[in-house]
Amino acid sequence: MMETPAYPTPQFGPREQTREQRQFIISQSLGITRSQGPYEVPVWQQQLHDEYIAGTIDLQQIRLRTEAHRQQELARSSASKANSL
C-alpha cells in the first residue's frame, strides 16, 4: 500500500514485527478487557484488529480510528437526545 495521509505506512515496534506477535498483542488486550467482565468485540473493532494482525495498520491507526468511531457515536447519541426533547 502506498503511503498517503489517509493511509500512512504502518510503524511497528520490535515486539510487533510478525503476524504472530501482533495476534498475541490483540489476544492479550482482549484477555485483559474480558477479565473485567463479559465483552464481545464489536464488528467494526474486529475489522481493525484483523487489519492490524495482517500488518496493514498499526496501533496508532487503531487508536485514531477508535477515537473517530467514538466521536461519531457520541454525536449520534447527542443528536438523538436533542431530537427527543
Helices and strands as residue ranges (DSSP letters): H 19-34, H 43-54, H 59-83
